[in-house]
Structure formats: C-alpha cells, structure tokens
C-alpha cells in the first residue's frame, strides 16, 4: 500500500480505492474516479481529489489485504463543563427563536499504544451494511470510520438520501418508537430534506423505521427523487449538507457560523460530519463522516454529536454522546 490512500464503500457490494499521489480540482473528471473531500463548512475551492491509480474491489476485500491487530489506547474522558456551557448557550438561542435545532460535538482524545499504520483502516473496512466504510490517509495522519448515514447517492436520474436522527440503546428500541422528543428531532430532518429536494424532481418519502447498529438504534426514513434535470454534483452537496441531523435548523449563514464557532470551541475536527464521497464513472455516492476517528501520529480524536432541540435535557444528551463514542470504540477495538 502507498502512504496516500482513500477508500469508500459503494452500493452493490463494492469498495473504491484511490492511491496517491492525489491532485485536487474544482470539478470532477468526465470519467474515472475522484474522491469528494471537504470540511464541514464546505470552504474548499478544490474538493475533488483525483488519485494516481484506483481500483474497485468486492466489499470486504480491502480489510483482507491489510494488517489487522488491536491497538491499545489511553483515553482522556472529556469534561462535561465545556459541553454544558455550549448546551446552555444553544438552549438560550432556541428559546430566543434563533434555532429550532442544532448539533454540538464533543471530542474524546486518546493516545494509542503505537502509530496506527493501516490497522484502523482494516477495522473500518471490515464493517457490514448498513454501515459504509470510508477513510483517507496521508503519511502519519488520517481519518476513517464506518458511517450509517448516506448524504446522497446518484445513479442515472435517481437520487437516494435518508433522514437518520433519533437515538437510543438497542435494548430501548421499543421505548424509542414512542419517544416524542426523538420523533420530533427525526421529523425536523426528514421534513427539511423533502422540502429541499422538492424542486429537483418527484420526491418519494418512505415510512419512518428503525436502523439497528449493534449497540444503538436510530430512526431512519428513506427518501428517493426522480430528478427532472441533471444538477451538478457540487450543487447537490451544497443543497443537502449539512442536514439537520448534523447541522442547524434553520440553516442560514448566521446559524452555520454560530455552529462552526461552537464546534471549534469544543475542539471538533474540521471535517467531522462533513461529506465524503466518490465519483465513479458517472455515479456519485456521498456519506456523512460520522462514527469515525481522526489521528496524527499516536494521538487520536473521537468526536460525536447530538441533536439539541427545545425538549433536550443536558444529562440525556451527555449520555447519548457517550453511547455513540462507545460504539465507535467497539468498532475499532480501542
């Protein structure tokens, strides 16, 4: 393997791998492969990363090619005070009418027993549906994860996306199904997506169901659009990202700026929750970078976000954040 590597699970049991060196561009090529990589605020003028070489593998094959083995990690449990202060500011902003919902992030930091090499990638790449593996490595730093959230998937004239919001422990899924706060949080996301897509084509919203992800469960609503025309891939990303599952509602320049400010105060990696995707000979598939880890050398960061609405309570959100981080630790065995 090379020091520069990008990968993404695709529909149909495939994984695309790009090997460096990479060149960046403002637009994707007409054919071949390019990876879409941007920060949460979509500030990059050249978000398309074009690999020197690429290949398509059967899903799971990448993990078989890589060295596995667990890594020890000494974690520093995040203090609640910083999050509590941001939570209070968000609650005040919601009561004042500036937000209906927004998503602060807490980051847990750790020190690995050794430089991760490709071991973390192997753990991510071994995930199964409904998770999709993603990652980018350049030398001794990188990120990877197994995300359950598809931002968009376009093949031909059909676009697929989803609302994924509302969280509980797997043993509490029956309680989740009747939890008014979690249902309301989910409906903010689903209804916003339907509204944003309505002028692009014929929108079909599926029924709200549950997506089980090991130790946790989320509400999930599939959404499909038969596109009238062929919008650019960049315009689709900007239209949908961030959904209220990771971003502010309403999404305006001011609410985005405030959310980015809160994220930075809490030490969030700039691209956590950002779109990461691949253009593969006319198909475009993008997921949301959650359920992952970011590292440089032996230092590692594990971010997790929670949706805050008027009915949210600090202790419940703090527990949800730990639940999500624990699920990622179990994935990577760290």
HELIX and SHEET records of a PDB file:
HELIX    1   1 UNK A   61  UNK A   65  1                                   5    
HELIX    2   2 UNK A   80  UNK A   95  1                                  16    
HELIX    3   3 UNK A  119  UNK A  125  1                                   7    
HELIX    4   4 UNK A  170  UNK A  172  5                                   3    
HELIX    5   5 UNK A  173  UNK A  176  1                                   4    
HELIX    6   6 UNK A  180  UNK A  197  1                                  18    
HELIX    7   7 UNK A  233  UNK A  240  1                                   8    
HELIX    8   8 UNK A  253  UNK A  265  1                                  13    
HELIX    9   9 UNK A  314  UNK A  332  1                                  19    
SHEET    1   A 9 UNK A  53  UNK A  58  0                                        
SHEET    2   A 9 UNK A  14  UNK A  19 -1                                        
SHEET    3   A 9 UNK A   4  UNK A  10 -1                                        
SHEET    4   A 9 UNK A 132  UNK A 138 -1                                        
SHEET    5   A 9 UNK A 141  UNK A 147 -1                                        
SHEET    6   A 9 UNK A 292  UNK A 296 -1                                        
SHEET    7   A 9 UNK A 299  UNK A 308 -1                                        
SHEET    8   A 9 UNK A 102  UNK A 112 -1                                        
SHEET    9   A 9 UNK A  73  UNK A  76 -1                                        
SHEET    1   B 9 UNK A  23  UNK A  25  0                                        
SHEET    2   B 9 UNK A  48  UNK A  50 -1                                        
SHEET    3   B 9 UNK A  33  UNK A  37 -1                                        
SHEET    4   B 9 UNK A 275  UNK A 280 -1                                        
SHEET    5   B 9 UNK A 283  UNK A 288 -1                                        
SHEET    6   B 9 UNK A 150  UNK A 155 -1                                        
SHEET    7   B 9 UNK A 158  UNK A 169 -1                                        
SHEET    8   B 9 UNK A 216  UNK A 227 -1                                        
SHEET    9   B 9 UNK A 201  UNK A 213 -1                                        
END                                                                             
